[in-house]
Amino acid sequence: MTHTSYIFWDADNTLTANGDLHWRKHVETAKRYGIEIDPSFQKRIYHNNGAQNWAWLKDDLGLDVEQQVYLS
């Protein structure tokens, strides 16, 4: 018998209510690099994917870390 496992990342609350986890992930990760994300940006973070959020943090808030490092 073969078992298959699947992992879903659902940041837009389609399958599960995990949008807050998506937000918190970016807030906590950005803090490691000295960036404070104001709660007023939660909707923006929520509607973007990780690469879009990294680009925004880099371009607008001064994040100084490579995309692959930030997203890993």
VODOVEX-634424 format. One record per residue (C-alpha): residue in three letters; x, y, z. Coordinates in steps of 0.02 Angstrom, whole numbers, padded with zeros to 5 digits, always signed. Each point is the difference from the previous one (the first is absolute). Example, Ala and Ser with C-alpha at 12.3 -4.5 7.8 and 13.67 -1.06 7.14 Angstrom:
// residues 2
Ala+00615-00225+00390Ser+00069+00172-00033
This chain:
// residues 72
Met+00000+00000+00000Thr+00067+00171-00048His-00039+00156+00099Thr+00010+00173-00074Ser+00008+00158+00101Tyr-00040+00174-00060Ile+00035+00169+00076Phe-00104+00150-00052Trp+00049+00180+00033Asp-00160+00098-00008Ala+00034+00181+00046Asp-00165+00070-00061Asn-00117-00097+00115Thr-00071-00106-00142Leu+00027-00167+00085Thr+00039+00053+00178Ala+00003+00163+00096Asn+00187+00029-00002Gly+00015+00177-00068Asp+00059+00060+00170Leu+00143-00126-00007His+00053+00069-00169Trp+00002+00175+00074Arg+00093-00052+00157Lys+00130-00095-00103His+00048+00158-00093Val-00004+00110+00155Glu+00115-00117+00097Thr+00118-00032-00146Ala+00015+00185-00040Lys+00040+00036+00184Arg+00153-00112-00015Tyr+00066+00122-00129Gly-00045+00158+00096Ile-00161+00039-00094Glu-00159+00039+00096Ile-00158-00026-00103Asp-00141+00113+00054Pro-00168-00088+00025Ser-00075+00115-00131Phe+00094-00106-00130Gln-00084-00163+00052Lys-00120+00002-00148Arg+00143+00028-00121Ile+00101-00144+00073Tyr-00154-00109+00002His-00039+00027-00185Asn+00179-00024-00064Asn+00104-00157-00015Gly+00170-00016+00084Ala+00100+00062-00150Gln-00111+00153-00018Asn+00014+00038+00185Trp+00190-00020-00004Ala+00012+00122-00148Trp-00110+00127+00088Leu+00097-00014+00163Lys+00164+00019-00095Asp-00053+00143-00112Asp-00107+00102+00120Leu+00058-00045+00175Gly+00186-00031-00027Leu+00009-00188+00029Asp+00180-00051-00036Val-00004-00188-00024Glu-00011-00110-00155Gln-00171-00067-00047Gln+00050-00183+00021Val+00065+00034+00176Tyr-00154+00099+00051Leu-00122-00129-00066Ser+00089-00154+00071
